[in-house]
């Protein structure tokens, strides 16, 4: 059983930090069309091909708080060297400043025991009733390698004490030629899930 540590690294024991790359989309309304406009038709297709559950809608539930995804396992991947079933380190996801008027939310994620940080102010959120999806564009860097263009998407269901059926998808849009050989290839991605189907609120 292989254990990987970071979501965008080609191999383990590499550090990644991410910052928001919000390009100022106007009129996000939670529909599939607006999600496609924020990402791209090709990226939306790639997410669906991985098996990512997209929850459209303009009335997402209250997602604010911190949740631990554990144990985090690879469900599907378009990275040639990956094997479904690989384990990843536990992941703490924090959501705050949710605004259902413009469907934005701020996000921070961190791998347990490692310094990878995924941050985004003004990520978009969709959903209705108790289901949600969050969509974020990021710039990512491993150690001192080149900055890359990536995305993170998270879906699940809000329950009283946490989240259920969490999926997390990461996609590499542009690894800038990957001169140091540390990133996954362009136009590939990973779909991970919380194996026990429950992510408790911290």
KELOBA-728329 format. One record per residue (C-alpha): residue number from 1; residue in three letters; x, y, z. Coordinates in steps of 0.1 Angstrom, whole numbers, plus 5000, padded with zeros to 4 digits. Each point is the difference from the previous one (the first is absolute). Layout:
residues N
     i    aa     xx     yy     zz
   NUM   Ala      X      Y      Z
...
END
This chain:
residues 202
     i    aa     xx     yy     zz
     1   Unk   5000   5000   5000
     2   Unk   5016   5033   4989
     3   Unk   4995   5032   5020
     4   Unk   5003   5033   4982
     5   Unk   5003   5033   5019
     6   Unk   4990   5028   4977
     7   Unk   4973   5003   4974
     8   Unk   5020   5015   4971
     9   Unk   5034   4984   5004
    10   Unk   5011   4973   4976
    11   Unk   5017   4983   5030
    12   Unk   4997   5002   5037
    13   Unk   5018   5022   5026
    14   Unk   4997   5032   4981
    15   Unk   4985   5033   5013
    16   Unk   4973   5019   4982
    17   Unk   4984   5034   5007
    18   Unk   4970   5014   4982
    19   Unk   4985   5035   4997
    20   Unk   4968   5012   4985
    21   Unk   5000   5009   4963
    22   Unk   4964   5014   4998
    23   Unk   4996   5016   4966
    24   Unk   4971   5021   5009
    25   Unk   4971   4981   4985
    26   Unk   4968   5020   5001
    27   Unk   4966   4984   5003
    28   Unk   5008   4966   5015
    29   Unk   4966   4985   5007
    30   Unk   5008   4964   5010
    31   Unk   4988   4986   4967
    32   Unk   5020   4975   4979
    33   Unk   5004   5027   4974
    34   Unk   5016   5024   5025
    35   Unk   5022   4973   5014
    36   Unk   5011   4993   4964
    37   Unk   5006   5037   4994
    38   Unk   5022   5002   5031
    39   Unk   5020   4969   4991
    40   Unk   4996   4990   4964
    41   Unk   4979   4974   4981
    42   Unk   5030   4978   4998
    43   Unk   5008   5002   5037
    44   Unk   4964   4993   5009
    45   Unk   5000   4969   4978
    46   Unk   5033   4989   5016
    47   Unk   4985   5003   5035
    48   Unk   4969   4980   4989
    49   Unk   5022   4974   4984
    50   Unk   5019   4995   5032
    51   Unk   4966   4994   5018
    52   Unk   4998   5033   5019
    53   Unk   4965   5008   5012
    54   Unk   4990   5035   4989
    55   Unk   4972   5014   5021
    56   Unk   4985   5031   4982
    57   Unk   4976   5024   5016
    58   Unk   4999   5035   5015
    59   Unk   4990   4991   5035
    60   Unk   5030   4981   5015
    61   Unk   4999   4990   5037
    62   Unk   5020   5017   5027
    63   Unk   5035   4985   4996
    64   Unk   5019   5022   5024
    65   Unk   5025   4982   5023
    66   Unk   5029   4976   4999
    67   Unk   4997   4963   4990
    68   Unk   5025   4972   5000
    69   Unk   5001   4977   4969
    70   Unk   5013   4966   5013
    71   Unk   5010   4975   4988
    72   Unk   5004   5017   4966
    73   Unk   5003   4976   4971
    74   Unk   5004   5002   4963
    75   Unk   4967   4991   4982
    76   Unk   5010   5007   4964
    77   Unk   5029   5017   4981
    78   Unk   5011   5010   4966
    79   Unk   5037   5001   5012
    80   Unk   5017   4970   4982
    81   Unk   5020   4990   5030
    82   Unk   4971   5000   5025
    83   Unk   4982   4970   5014
    84   Unk   4964   5003   5013
    85   Unk   5000   4992   5037
    86   Unk   5032   5019   5008
    87   Unk   4998   5017   5034
    88   Unk   5007   5037   5006
    89   Unk   5007   5018   5032
    90   Unk   4971   5013   5021
    91   Unk   4987   5034   4987
    92   Unk   4985   5028   5021
    93   Unk   4976   5022   4979
    94   Unk   4988   5033   5014
    95   Unk   4972   5021   4985
    96   Unk   4991   5035   5011
    97   Unk   4984   5033   4989
    98   Unk   4973   4982   4980
    99   Unk   4979   5024   4980
   100   Unk   4969   4985   4984
   101   Unk   4991   5033   4983
   102   Unk   5030   4997   4976
   103   Unk   5007   4963   5007
   104   Unk   5036   5005   5013
   105   Unk   5019   4984   5028
   106   Unk   5035   5002   5014
   107   Unk   5020   4968   5002
   108   Unk   5031   4986   5017
   109   Unk   5013   4964   4999
   110   Unk   5029   4984   5017
   111   Unk   5015   4964   5000
   112   Unk   5006   4986   5034
   113   Unk   5037   5000   5009
   114   Unk   5011   5019   4969
   115   Unk   5002   5036   4990
   116   Unk   4978   4999   4968
   117   Unk   4975   5028   5002
   118   Unk   4971   5005   4976
   119   Unk   4985   5034   5003
   120   Unk   4974   5019   4981
   121   Unk   4979   5032   5007
   122   Unk   4969   5002   4979
   123   Unk   4996   4964   4989
   124   Unk   4966   4993   4985
   125   Unk   4975   4977   5017
   126   Unk   4968   4984   4986
   127   Unk   4974   4976   5013
   128   Unk   4966   4997   5015
   129   Unk   4984   4985   5031
   130   Unk   5028   4982   5017
   131   Unk   5024   4993   4970
   132   Unk   5027   5023   4988
   133   Unk   5030   5004   4976
   134   Unk   5029   5025   5003
   135   Unk   5021   5010   4971
   136   Unk   5034   5018   5003
   137   Unk   5028   5010   4976
   138   Unk   5035   5000   5015
   139   Unk   5036   5006   4993
   140   Unk   5022   4973   5016
   141   Unk   5037   4995   5007
   142   Unk   5019   4971   5012
   143   Unk   5032   5009   5019
   144   Unk   5018   5025   4977
   145   Unk   4987   4987   4967
   146   Unk   4980   5021   4976
   147   Unk   4965   5013   5008
   148   Unk   4973   4980   4984
   149   Unk   4963   5005   4992
   150   Unk   4976   4976   5017
   151   Unk   4965   4995   5013
   152   Unk   4983   4985   5031
   153   Unk   4964   4989   5002
   154   Unk   4982   4985   5030
   155   Unk   4965   4985   5002
   156   Unk   4980   4985   5028
   157   Unk   4970   5001   5023
   158   Unk   4997   5021   5032
   159   Unk   4987   4981   5030
   160   Unk   4997   5012   5036
   161   Unk   5034   4988   5012
   162   Unk   5020   5003   4968
   163   Unk   5000   4990   4963
   164   Unk   4991   4968   4982
   165   Unk   5011   4986   4967
   166   Unk   5028   5025   4995
   167   Unk   5018   4999   4967
   168   Unk   5031   5022   4992
   169   Unk   5013   5004   4965
   170   Unk   5033   5017   4990
   171   Unk   5009   5008   4964
   172   Unk   5032   5012   4984
   173   Unk   4993   5027   4974
   174   Unk   5036   5011   4992
   175   Unk   5031   4986   5016
   176   Unk   5022   5025   4981
   177   Unk   5020   4972   4983
   178   Unk   5007   4983   5034
   179   Unk   5038   5008   4998
   180   Unk   5007   4982   5033
   181   Unk   4979   4970   4994
   182   Unk   4979   5003   5032
   183   Unk   4965   5007   4987
   184   Unk   4973   4979   4985
   185   Unk   4995   5005   4962
   186   Unk   4979   5027   4985
   187   Unk   4963   4992   4996
   188   Unk   5001   4972   5026
   189   Unk   4985   4998   5034
   190   Unk   4991   4980   5030
   191   Unk   4966   4993   5017
   192   Unk   5003   4991   5037
   193   Unk   4973   4991   5025
   194   Unk   4996   4997   5038
   195   Unk   5000   4962   5003
   196   Unk   4976   4997   5029
   197   Unk   4976   5024   4983
   198   Unk   5000   5024   5030
   199   Unk   5021   5031   5007
   200   Unk   4995   5012   5035
   201   Unk   4998   5037   5008
   202   Unk   5030   5011   5022
END
